[in-house]
Amino acid sequence: MESTSADIIASLNQVEFSYAPGERKILSGLEMEFRRGKVTAVMGGSGCGKTTILRLLGGQVLATSGQVKFEDQDISRLDHEGLIAARRKMGMLFQFGALFTDISVFENVAFPLREHTNLDEEMIRDLVMMKLNAVGLRNARDLMPSQISGGMARRVAFARAVALDPPLIMYDEPFAGLDPIALGVTAHLIKDMNSALGATSILVTHDVPETFGIADYVYFIADGKIAAQGTPETLRASTDPFVQQFIHAQPDGPVPFHYPGIEIGQDFGLDSQPISQPIQQNKVS
């Protein structure tokens, strides 16, 4: 991805990560850039390390080696106060929303404003109402999370994520569990809000059609490494077997259907019969 340094709000430079010394690497040699004003998707199979990238950017975990940078600051070198200040500039939409269940829709969106600003109540009310209006839920402000649908809850979580107008917004599986209408609404909100705020959005997702419709750039992750990258148009035209398998939801390919191990013939007492070959039935005379 070609960028000037001023364009890049966050980056990963030769990042390696594992949870403990000597354990399997979750991420290996990652080089990624996230540009201002753009929607960047991080895609790949379950367990490939996508959400770990968001955790690294938020400073929840630290890279084993390499640099994770946000606004030209190395996240690993920030003290507690510096990390809190950086996080104030990051919005996060958690998988399934993660709303506080014992407070209203209004109070959920007001929460980051109360925690991180000294605004008076009148200003907080106006800002919350503006955010709720932007997601179509101004008139649901007094409802509890248990009184709204899953799609509505995701929109409330979206309003909370952008309450502070952060320059970086991260989304962890924003489309998971949504019906087609709610999924389409959420996708348009991500794109429209990113444009309105001039923000940078990072989507960790499996959903190919909606993501390719709104993303400016896509990274595919496999086995903790970047398997492919490019614009949606470039990736659609790619002949890379992994990309083709993923975007067309093919059951077998570089990511195998069968868990690796011994051949099927060994399990059934046959002579090393390859797993791809059918077992011949003995004819009964």
C-alpha positions as a Markdown table, in Angstrom:
| # | Residue | x | y | z |
|---|---|---|---|---|
| 1 | Met | 0.0 | 0.0 | 0.0 |
| 2 | Glu | 1.7 | 3.2 | -1.1 |
| 3 | Ser | 1.5 | 6.0 | 1.5 |
| 4 | Thr | 3.3 | 9.0 | 2.7 |
| 5 | Ser | 4.2 | 9.0 | 6.4 |
| 6 | Ala | 1.7 | 11.7 | 7.1 |
| 7 | Asp | -1.1 | 9.4 | 5.7 |
| 8 | Ile | -0.3 | 6.6 | 8.1 |
| 9 | Ile | -2.1 | 6.8 | 11.4 |
| 10 | Ala | -1.2 | 3.3 | 12.6 |
| 11 | Ser | 1.3 | 0.6 | 11.4 |
| 12 | Leu | 2.8 | -2.8 | 12.3 |
| 13 | Asn | 6.5 | -3.1 | 11.3 |
| 14 | Gln | 8.0 | -6.6 | 11.3 |
| 15 | Val | 5.7 | -7.6 | 14.2 |
| 16 | Glu | 6.1 | -11.0 | 15.8 |
| 17 | Phe | 3.8 | -12.1 | 18.6 |
| 18 | Ser | 3.4 | -15.1 | 20.8 |
| 19 | Tyr | 1.8 | -15.3 | 24.3 |
| 20 | Ala | 4.8 | -16.8 | 26.0 |
| 21 | Pro | 8.5 | -17.4 | 25.1 |
| 22 | Gly | 8.8 | -20.7 | 23.2 |
| 23 | Glu | 5.1 | -20.9 | 22.4 |
| 24 | Arg | 3.7 | -21.0 | 18.9 |
| 25 | Lys | 3.8 | -17.7 | 17.1 |
| 26 | Ile | 0.4 | -16.1 | 16.6 |
| 27 | Leu | 1.8 | -13.5 | 14.2 |
| 28 | Ser | 5.0 | -13.5 | 12.2 |
| 29 | Gly | 6.7 | -10.7 | 10.3 |
| 30 | Leu | 3.6 | -8.6 | 9.8 |
| 31 | Glu | 4.0 | -5.3 | 7.8 |
| 32 | Met | 0.7 | -3.4 | 7.8 |
| 33 | Glu | -0.3 | 0.3 | 7.3 |
| 34 | Phe | -3.6 | 1.9 | 8.1 |
| 35 | Arg | -4.1 | 5.2 | 6.3 |
| 36 | Arg | -6.1 | 8.3 | 7.3 |
| 37 | Gly | -9.6 | 8.5 | 5.9 |
| 38 | Lys | -9.6 | 4.9 | 4.7 |
| 39 | Val | -11.4 | 1.7 | 5.6 |
| 40 | Thr | -9.0 | -1.2 | 5.8 |
| 41 | Ala | -10.2 | -4.8 | 6.3 |
| 42 | Val | -8.2 | -7.6 | 8.0 |
| 43 | Met | -9.6 | -10.9 | 6.9 |
| 44 | Gly | -8.8 | -14.6 | 7.3 |
| 45 | Gly | -10.0 | -17.8 | 8.9 |
| 46 | Ser | -10.8 | -18.3 | 12.6 |
| 47 | Gly | -7.8 | -18.3 | 14.8 |
| 48 | Cys | -5.4 | -16.7 | 12.2 |
| 49 | Gly | -4.6 | -13.8 | 14.5 |
| 50 | Lys | -6.9 | -11.0 | 13.2 |
| 51 | Thr | -8.3 | -9.9 | 16.6 |
| 52 | Thr | -4.7 | -10.0 | 18.1 |
| 53 | Ile | -3.8 | -7.2 | 15.6 |
| 54 | Leu | -6.5 | -5.0 | 17.2 |
| 55 | Arg | -5.3 | -5.9 | 20.7 |
| 56 | Leu | -1.7 | -4.9 | 19.7 |
| 57 | Leu | -2.9 | -1.6 | 18.4 |
| 58 | Gly | -4.9 | -0.9 | 21.6 |
| 59 | Gly | -1.9 | -1.9 | 23.8 |
| 60 | Gln | -3.7 | -4.8 | 25.4 |
| 61 | Val | -0.8 | -7.1 | 24.5 |
| 62 | Leu | 2.7 | -6.1 | 23.4 |
| 63 | Ala | 4.6 | -7.4 | 20.4 |
| 64 | Thr | 7.3 | -10.0 | 21.0 |
| 65 | Ser | 9.4 | -8.1 | 18.5 |
| 66 | Gly | 8.9 | -5.3 | 15.9 |
| 67 | Gln | 7.0 | -2.0 | 16.3 |
| 68 | Val | 3.3 | -1.3 | 16.7 |
| 69 | Lys | 2.8 | 2.5 | 16.1 |
| 70 | Phe | -0.1 | 4.8 | 16.5 |
| 71 | Glu | 0.3 | 8.5 | 15.4 |
| 72 | Asp | 4.1 | 8.0 | 15.2 |
| 73 | Gln | 4.3 | 6.6 | 18.8 |
| 74 | Asp | 5.6 | 3.2 | 19.6 |
| 75 | Ile | 2.8 | 1.6 | 21.7 |
| 76 | Ser | 5.2 | -0.6 | 23.6 |
| 77 | Arg | 7.1 | 2.5 | 24.9 |
| 78 | Leu | 4.1 | 4.4 | 26.2 |
| 79 | Asp | 3.7 | 4.6 | 30.0 |
| 80 | His | 0.3 | 4.2 | 31.6 |
| 81 | Glu | -0.8 | 7.8 | 31.1 |
| 82 | Gly | 0.5 | 7.8 | 27.5 |
| 83 | Leu | -1.4 | 4.6 | 26.7 |
| 84 | Ile | -4.6 | 6.0 | 28.2 |
| 85 | Ala | -4.2 | 9.1 | 26.1 |
| 86 | Ala | -3.7 | 7.1 | 23.0 |
| 87 | Arg | -6.8 | 4.9 | 23.7 |
| 88 | Arg | -8.9 | 8.1 | 24.0 |
| 89 | Lys | -8.2 | 8.5 | 20.3 |
| 90 | Met | -9.4 | 5.0 | 19.5 |
| 91 | Gly | -13.0 | 3.8 | 19.2 |
| 92 | Met | -13.7 | 0.1 | 19.5 |
| 93 | Leu | -16.8 | -1.8 | 18.4 |
| 94 | Phe | -16.6 | -5.1 | 20.1 |
| 95 | Gln | -18.0 | -8.3 | 18.7 |
| 96 | Phe | -21.8 | -8.5 | 19.4 |
| 97 | Gly | -21.7 | -4.9 | 20.8 |
| 98 | Ala | -20.8 | -5.6 | 24.4 |
| 99 | Leu | -23.3 | -3.0 | 25.8 |
| 100 | Phe | -23.6 | -2.4 | 29.5 |
| 101 | Thr | -26.9 | -4.3 | 30.2 |
| 102 | Asp | -27.9 | -2.4 | 33.4 |
| 103 | Ile | -27.9 | 1.1 | 31.9 |
| 104 | Ser | -30.0 | 2.6 | 29.1 |
| 105 | Val | -29.1 | 3.2 | 25.5 |
| 106 | Phe | -28.5 | 6.9 | 26.2 |
| 107 | Glu | -26.2 | 6.1 | 29.2 |
| 108 | Asn | -24.2 | 3.5 | 27.1 |
| 109 | Val | -23.3 | 6.1 | 24.6 |
| 110 | Ala | -22.7 | 8.8 | 27.2 |
| 111 | Phe | -20.3 | 6.5 | 29.1 |
| 112 | Pro | -17.1 | 7.4 | 27.2 |
| 113 | Leu | -18.0 | 11.1 | 27.3 |
| 114 | Arg | -18.4 | 11.0 | 31.1 |
| 115 | Glu | -15.2 | 8.9 | 31.6 |
| 116 | His | -12.9 | 10.9 | 29.3 |
| 117 | Thr | -14.1 | 14.5 | 29.2 |
| 118 | Asn | -15.2 | 17.2 | 31.6 |
| 119 | Leu | -18.1 | 18.3 | 29.5 |
| 120 | Asp | -21.3 | 19.5 | 31.2 |
| 121 | Glu | -24.5 | 17.5 | 31.1 |
| 122 | Glu | -26.1 | 19.7 | 28.5 |
| 123 | Met | -23.2 | 19.2 | 26.1 |
| 124 | Ile | -23.1 | 15.4 | 26.8 |
| 125 | Arg | -26.8 | 15.2 | 26.1 |
| 126 | Asp | -26.5 | 17.0 | 22.8 |
| 127 | Leu | -23.6 | 14.9 | 21.7 |
| 128 | Val | -25.3 | 11.6 | 22.6 |
| 129 | Met | -28.4 | 12.6 | 20.8 |
| 130 | Met | -26.4 | 13.5 | 17.7 |
| 131 | Lys | -24.7 | 10.1 | 17.7 |
| 132 | Leu | -27.9 | 8.3 | 18.3 |
| 133 | Asn | -29.6 | 10.2 | 15.5 |
| 134 | Ala | -26.8 | 9.3 | 13.2 |
| 135 | Val | -27.5 | 5.6 | 13.7 |
| 136 | Gly | -31.2 | 6.1 | 13.6 |
| 137 | Leu | -31.9 | 5.4 | 17.3 |
| 138 | Arg | -32.5 | 8.8 | 18.8 |
| 139 | Asn | -36.0 | 7.8 | 19.9 |
| 140 | Ala | -34.7 | 4.6 | 21.5 |
| 141 | Arg | -32.5 | 6.6 | 24.0 |
| 142 | Asp | -34.5 | 5.5 | 27.1 |
| 143 | Leu | -34.7 | 1.8 | 26.3 |
| 144 | Met | -32.6 | -0.8 | 28.0 |
| 145 | Pro | -30.3 | -3.1 | 25.9 |
| 146 | Ser | -32.7 | -6.0 | 26.6 |
| 147 | Gln | -35.5 | -4.1 | 24.9 |
| 148 | Ile | -33.8 | -3.7 | 21.5 |
| 149 | Ser | -32.9 | -6.1 | 18.8 |
| 150 | Gly | -29.4 | -7.4 | 18.1 |
| 151 | Gly | -29.0 | -5.1 | 15.1 |
| 152 | Met | -30.1 | -2.1 | 17.1 |
| 153 | Ala | -27.7 | -3.0 | 19.9 |
| 154 | Arg | -24.9 | -3.1 | 17.3 |
| 155 | Arg | -25.9 | 0.4 | 16.2 |
| 156 | Val | -25.9 | 1.6 | 19.8 |
| 157 | Ala | -22.4 | 0.1 | 20.2 |
| 158 | Phe | -21.4 | 1.9 | 17.0 |
| 159 | Ala | -22.6 | 5.3 | 18.4 |
| 160 | Arg | -20.7 | 4.6 | 21.6 |
| 161 | Ala | -17.5 | 3.8 | 19.6 |
| 162 | Val | -17.6 | 7.1 | 17.8 |
| 163 | Ala | -18.8 | 9.2 | 20.8 |
| 164 | Leu | -15.4 | 10.9 | 21.1 |
| 165 | Asp | -14.9 | 11.4 | 17.4 |
| 166 | Pro | -11.8 | 9.2 | 17.4 |
| 167 | Pro | -9.3 | 9.3 | 14.5 |
| 168 | Leu | -9.0 | 5.5 | 14.6 |
| 169 | Ile | -12.1 | 3.2 | 14.8 |
| 170 | Met | -11.6 | -0.6 | 15.2 |
| 171 | Tyr | -14.3 | -3.1 | 14.5 |
| 172 | Asp | -14.1 | -6.7 | 15.7 |
| 173 | Glu | -16.5 | -8.8 | 13.6 |
| 174 | Pro | -19.0 | -6.0 | 13.2 |
| 175 | Phe | -21.3 | -8.1 | 11.0 |
| 176 | Ala | -21.4 | -11.3 | 13.1 |
| 177 | Gly | -24.9 | -12.6 | 13.9 |
| 178 | Leu | -26.8 | -9.9 | 11.9 |
| 179 | Asp | -29.6 | -10.4 | 9.5 |
| 180 | Pro | -29.1 | -9.2 | 5.9 |
| 181 | Ile | -30.9 | -5.9 | 6.5 |
| 182 | Ala | -29.0 | -5.1 | 9.8 |
| 183 | Leu | -25.8 | -6.2 | 8.1 |
| 184 | Gly | -26.3 | -3.8 | 5.2 |
| 185 | Val | -27.2 | -0.9 | 7.6 |
| 186 | Thr | -24.1 | -1.5 | 9.7 |
| 187 | Ala | -21.8 | -1.6 | 6.6 |
| 188 | His | -23.2 | 1.7 | 5.3 |
| 189 | Leu | -22.8 | 3.2 | 8.8 |
| 190 | Ile | -19.1 | 2.2 | 8.9 |
| 191 | Lys | -18.4 | 3.8 | 5.5 |
| 192 | Asp | -20.5 | 6.9 | 6.0 |
| 193 | Met | -19.3 | 7.6 | 9.5 |
| 194 | Asn | -15.7 | 7.1 | 8.4 |
| 195 | Ser | -16.1 | 9.7 | 5.7 |
| 196 | Ala | -18.0 | 12.1 | 7.9 |
| 197 | Leu | -15.3 | 12.0 | 10.7 |
| 198 | Gly | -12.3 | 11.7 | 8.3 |
| 199 | Ala | -11.3 | 8.8 | 10.4 |
| 200 | Thr | -9.4 | 5.5 | 9.8 |
| 201 | Ser | -11.4 | 2.3 | 10.2 |
| 202 | Ile | -10.0 | -1.2 | 10.7 |
| 203 | Leu | -12.4 | -4.1 | 10.2 |
| 204 | Val | -11.7 | -7.6 | 11.4 |
| 205 | Thr | -14.2 | -9.6 | 9.6 |
| 206 | His | -15.1 | -12.8 | 7.7 |
| 207 | Asp | -17.9 | -11.3 | 5.6 |
| 208 | Val | -16.6 | -10.9 | 2.0 |
| 209 | Pro | -19.5 | -9.3 | 0.1 |
| 210 | Glu | -20.2 | -6.5 | 2.5 |
| 211 | Thr | -16.6 | -5.9 | 3.3 |
| 212 | Phe | -15.5 | -5.7 | -0.3 |
| 213 | Gly | -18.3 | -3.2 | -0.9 |
| 214 | Ile | -16.9 | -0.7 | 1.7 |
| 215 | Ala | -13.2 | -1.4 | 2.1 |
| 216 | Asp | -10.5 | 0.6 | 0.4 |
| 217 | Tyr | -7.8 | -2.0 | 1.1 |
| 218 | Val | -7.8 | -5.6 | 2.4 |
| 219 | Tyr | -5.2 | -7.8 | 4.1 |
| 220 | Phe | -5.7 | -11.5 | 4.1 |
| 221 | Ile | -4.0 | -13.3 | 7.1 |
| 222 | Ala | -3.2 | -17.0 | 7.1 |
| 223 | Asp | -1.1 | -18.8 | 9.7 |
| 224 | Gly | -0.2 | -15.5 | 11.3 |
| 225 | Lys | 1.3 | -14.0 | 8.1 |
| 226 | Ile | 0.0 | -11.8 | 5.3 |
| 227 | Ala | -1.1 | -14.2 | 2.6 |
| 228 | Ala | -2.4 | -11.6 | 0.2 |
| 229 | Gln | -3.2 | -7.9 | 0.1 |
| 230 | Gly | -4.7 | -5.3 | -2.2 |
| 231 | Thr | -7.8 | -3.4 | -3.1 |
| 232 | Pro | -11.0 | -5.4 | -3.4 |
| 233 | Glu | -10.8 | -5.1 | -7.2 |
| 234 | Thr | -7.3 | -6.5 | -7.2 |
| 235 | Leu | -8.2 | -9.4 | -4.9 |
| 236 | Arg | -11.3 | -10.3 | -6.9 |
| 237 | Ala | -9.1 | -10.7 | -10.0 |
| 238 | Ser | -6.3 | -12.6 | -8.1 |
| 239 | Thr | -5.5 | -16.1 | -9.2 |
| 240 | Asp | -3.9 | -16.8 | -5.8 |
| 241 | Pro | -5.5 | -20.1 | -4.6 |
| 242 | Phe | -5.9 | -18.9 | -1.0 |
| 243 | Val | -7.7 | -15.7 | -2.0 |
| 244 | Gln | -9.9 | -17.6 | -4.4 |
| 245 | Gln | -10.8 | -20.2 | -1.8 |
| 246 | Phe | -11.7 | -17.5 | 0.8 |
| 247 | Ile | -13.7 | -15.1 | -1.3 |
| 248 | His | -15.6 | -17.9 | -3.0 |
| 249 | Ala | -16.1 | -19.9 | 0.2 |
| 250 | Gln | -14.6 | -23.1 | -1.3 |
| 251 | Pro | -14.5 | -26.0 | 1.2 |
| 252 | Asp | -11.1 | -27.2 | 0.2 |
| 253 | Gly | -7.9 | -25.7 | -1.1 |
| 254 | Pro | -4.8 | -24.2 | 0.6 |
| 255 | Val | -6.9 | -24.3 | 3.8 |
| 256 | Pro | -7.7 | -28.0 | 3.9 |
| 257 | Phe | -11.1 | -29.4 | 4.9 |
| 258 | His | -9.4 | -32.4 | 6.7 |
| 259 | Tyr | -7.4 | -31.8 | 9.9 |
| 260 | Pro | -3.8 | -32.9 | 9.1 |
| 261 | Gly | -2.6 | -36.2 | 10.4 |
| 262 | Ile | -2.3 | -39.9 | 9.4 |
| 263 | Glu | -3.9 | -41.1 | 6.2 |
| 264 | Ile | -7.3 | -42.6 | 6.3 |
| 265 | Gly | -6.0 | -46.1 | 5.3 |
| 266 | Gln | -4.0 | -46.3 | 8.5 |
| 267 | Asp | -7.1 | -45.6 | 10.6 |
| 268 | Phe | -9.0 | -48.4 | 8.8 |
| 269 | Gly | -6.2 | -50.9 | 8.5 |
| 270 | Leu | -5.8 | -50.4 | 4.8 |
| 271 | Asp | -2.6 | -50.0 | 2.9 |
| 272 | Ser | -1.8 | -46.3 | 3.1 |
| 273 | Gln | -4.8 | -45.2 | 1.1 |
| 274 | Pro | -4.7 | -41.4 | 0.4 |
| 275 | Ile | -7.4 | -39.5 | 2.2 |
| 276 | Ser | -8.7 | -38.1 | -1.1 |
| 277 | Gln | -9.4 | -41.6 | -2.5 |
| 278 | Pro | -12.7 | -43.3 | -1.6 |
| 279 | Ile | -12.6 | -46.5 | 0.3 |
| 280 | Gln | -13.6 | -49.4 | -1.9 |
| 281 | Gln | -16.4 | -51.5 | -0.5 |
| 282 | Asn | -15.9 | -55.3 | -0.5 |
| 283 | Lys | -18.5 | -56.9 | -2.7 |
| 284 | Val | -20.7 | -59.5 | -0.9 |
| 285 | Ser | -21.3 | -62.5 | -3.0 |
